């Protein structure tokens, strides 16, 4: 489509940066307006976020390059990214930074982070998927349908799986942010993981970009299964060790 904006600016990079900026803005507003963090607390929390983002981006690239190596048996570094790689690396980095940096300096707000972060992730991810569409990656299978889109250097009209996913993510973002800001439910992380895992598992069958397969499934589908299964015990873990603990502290 439009891999370069104005002929010189990488459209994918622009959308990724925009998505991250919007996510950080929503994250900051939540903790300033709703949780009432001080500016010092917010600055330290944003430091945690910056490190998390950096590690997440590197992890996303590493996973993508591992997939490339598995498929092509050749090592050639690329700055392409895979979402689940970034998510896993980001989670590890965040947990380390939060418990060894933030929590040693300030009150525990881990429950509030679990509530707002899913909506921020889906917002950034949705904008990033628009970047995928503009760049011409993550495309779907060939189709004769009216929804088919032609991408540069790709044969035939393709299902715009990037836009379909972006629409889903924006709808999910709206729901998750309403749940968070209106105190409808604390289990936004579980809702996010389960709903996205189901959607991603299905949409993968319509994608056609080469990413390797295992057991007739794409790497992302395998991660969908793993994360969906792990999210089930997390419901009880959150209830017993995180949300109930913080309610006790507040009372």
C-alpha positions, 0 to 999 in steps of 0.5 A: 500500500504505502510503505513510505509516507511522503516517499521517505518516512517508514509508515510502519515505524510511524504507526508503531510510535503513534500507537505507543504514544497514545497508549502511554497517554491513556496509561498516564491519564488513568494513574493521574486522574483515577488512581491519583498518583503523584508526579514522582510516582508517575515518573518512576512508573513511566521509567518502568514502562520505557524499559518494558517497551525497549525490551518488548521491541527487542524481544519482538524482533528476536522472535521474528528472526527466530521464526525466519531462521526456522523457516529459511535456515538462514541468519539474516537480521531483520527489524520485523516484529512478532506481537507475541514475542514482544508481549512475552519479553515485555511481561518479563521486563515489566515484572522485574522492573516493577518489583525490583524498582518501583515497588521498593520506592512506592506503594503497591499499585499492581492491581491497578496496572493489571486493570488498565494495561490491557486497554493500552496494549490493544490500543497500541497494537491496533494502531500498529496493525494499521502500520502493517496494512500500510507497509504491506505485511501480515496480509491474508490469503488471495481472494476475489471478494470486494474486500480484497486489497492489492499490496506491493510485491505480493501476488493477487488481491488479498484479505486485509487481515491487518485491518480486520484485526485493527477493527477488532482491537479498537473495539476491544480497546473501547470495552477494556477502557470502559471496564477500567475507568468505570470500575465495571470489572477488574479482570480486564487482563483475563478478558484481553488474553482470552478474547485476543487468543481466540480471535488471533487463532481464527484470523491466522487461518486467513493469513498467508504471509510466510511465518513457518508452521508446526503441527499444522499451526502457525507459531502465533496459534501455538502461543494462543493456545498456551496463553489461553490455557494459562489465563484460566488459573490466572483468574484464581491467582488474581482473585486470591493473591492480587485483588483480594490482597489490595482490597484488604490493604485499602480497608 
